[in-house]
């Protein structure tokens, strides 16, 4: 029996996941909580085999950060990160945190169940890439993402250059590349678009 802890702040989603998982003969939900910050405590009290955790939970807590901490204290517990947001750095961040699998919430129920089973057997599941925010499936480089996240924090070119150890000229060139890709005439306009659509979360 696979014992599952669900960390999801939307009650209707959490209840739906619980019903789906509990209907399986080889799975059981041992706890459901809305806060990634309480995942550690929940693991201690409910002893799950696997944690199914949303990226963004109550109080704007980050499930990937919580997963990283869980892997240190409970290395035997498998962790699947799920999200309904197309933020372009989640996938890389989840890999770096050592999570076992990663899913977008638009997958079919059978895909979720199969991923839980295969993850427990030691086979990780990860999308080939994050959803593109750009038309024509264009993508950003890591440098472009780093610059854009700092732009979203209202950092000046000088501040961005200092933080990323780049020249101001290089920062300007990166911003120009972003504008050329997106078709925007202002990096701040694109930053507002990216944040409002959940593609960039500058508080990470």
N, C-alpha and C positions, 0 to 999 in steps of 0.2 A: 504494500500500500504506500503510495507516494503522498506524504503529508505536505500540504501547501500552505504557505502564509501569503495572503494577498495584501499588498500595500497600494491602495488606490483611494484618492480623496472623494471621487464622485460616487455617492452611495448607490445610485442606480447601476453604475458600471460594476461596482464591487459585488453587488447582489447578483447581477447577471453572471459574472465570472464564477461566483460561488455555486450557483445553481448548475452551471455547465460542468464544473469540475466535480462536484459532489455526485453528479449523475453517472460518473464513470466508475466502473467496478474496481479500478486499481488506483483511484485517487480520492483524497479527502482534504477539504479545507479545514485546517486546525485553528486558524484565526484570520480576521480581516480587520485592517486598521487603515486610517486615513492619513497617517503621518509617517514620512520616511525617517524622521527623527526618533520615532519610537520603535523602529524595526529591530534594533539591537535588543531592547527589552522584550519585545514580542518573541524573538528567537530564543531567548533564555527561558521564557515561560511556556512556549508552545512546542518547542523542539521540532521545527519543520525540516523536511528534507530539501525543500526548494522554496525560494522566495520569488514571487511574481510581483515586480515593483514598477510603478509608474515613475517617470522622470520627475514630473512636477506634482507635489502633493500639498497637503495643508501647510499654511504659513510659508508658502513659496519654498519649501524644502526640496532639496535636490536628491532624487533617488540614486543617481550615479555616485554622488559623494557618499551617501549612506551605504551603497553597495561596496565601495572601496573599503570602508571601515569594517563591514561585515566579513569581507574576505580575510581580513587580518585576524579577527577574533574567532570566526567560525569557518575555517577553510573547507570543511566538509559539506557545508550547505551550498547547494547550487543556487545561482541567482540569474533570473531572466529579467532584463529591463524591457519595458514596453512604453511606447509613447504615441500620442495621436498628433504630435507637433512635428513639423518638418525642420526643426532647428538643425543647421548644417554642421554643427560640431558634435552632436550627441553621439554618433556612431563611433568616432575616434575616441571620444572621452570614455565611452563604455568599454571599449577594448583596453584602454590604458588602465581602467579600474579593475580589470580582470574578471568582468562578468562572464557568465558561461554562454548566454545567448541574448539576442536583441531582436525585438519585434515591433513593427508598427501596428497600431490598433485596427487598421483596416483589413487585417488578415482574416480568413475564414476560421470558424471555430475549430474545424478539424486540423488546421495548420497549427493553431495554438496548442491543442492537445498533443499533436505529434511532436511539437517542439519540447513540451514538458517531458514527454517520455524519452525522447532522444537525448535531451540534456541530462537527464538522470543516468543515462547509459554512457555519458561521457562525450557525446557528440554535440558540439556547439553549433548554433544557427545564427548567422548574421546576414543582413541584406548585402547585396553586392556593393551598394553605395547609398548615400543619403539622398533623399529627394532633391532635385535641383530647384533652385529658386529662380533660375533664369530660363528664358525662352530658348527652345532648341536644345535643351539639356546641357547647356554650358555649365561649367563648374568654376569655383574659386580655388586659387592656390592657398596653401596654409598661411602664407604671408598676407595675402589679400584678406583672408578671414580675420587674422590678428589685427590688421589695420582697421578693418571695418568695425570690429568689436570696440576698439578704442574710440573710433569716431562716434559710435553710439553712446559712449560715455562722455561725449562732448569734449574730448581731448583735442588740443591744438596740434598742428603738424609738428611743432617743436617738441611737445610733450610725447607725442607718438614716437618720434625719432629717438628720443632719449630712452623711452621704455623698451623699445624693440631693438635698440642699438643699431640704428640706421641713420643715414644722412637725411636731412629734410628734403633733399632733391629726390632721394629714393622713395620717400613716403609720397611725395607729389606724383611720382611716376606710377606708383601702385594705385593711388586714387584715380589717376587718369585711366588706367587699365580697367578698373572697376566700372567707371562711368562709360567707357567704350563698350564693355560687355552688356551693361544693363540698359544703355540708351538714355540714362538720366543725365541732366545737365548740372546737377548739384549733388555732391556726396551726402549732404545733410538730408536732402529730399529722399535719397535712396535709403539712408539710415533709418528715417522715420518709417518708410515702407517696410523695411526688413524687420524692425522691432514690432510694428503693429500687426504683422502677419506671422509672428512667431518664428521667423527664420534666424534671428539673432537675439540672444538674451544677454545683454551687456553686463548683468549682475553676476554672471558665472566667473 
